[in-house]
Amino acid sequence: MTSEQIIAKGKAVIRIEGDAILSLIDNIDKNFAQAVELIFNSHGRVVFTGMGKSGIIAR
């Protein structure tokens, strides 16, 4: 694989991932707002769990 092919492939992957993230915009609705409000208004501790990458994000 040439440097040009590697660069093109890297750009293509980033474009695909970017499009996937942008598609999440349509999922932000009243349920999202309710979840944020519930977490924000909680008294005490809120525990998030996960394994792998989701575990890192939960931290």
Secondary structure, DSSP 8 states (H G I E B T S, - for coil): --HHHHHHHHHHHHHHHHHHHHHGGGG-SHHHHHHHHHHHT--S------STHHHHHH-
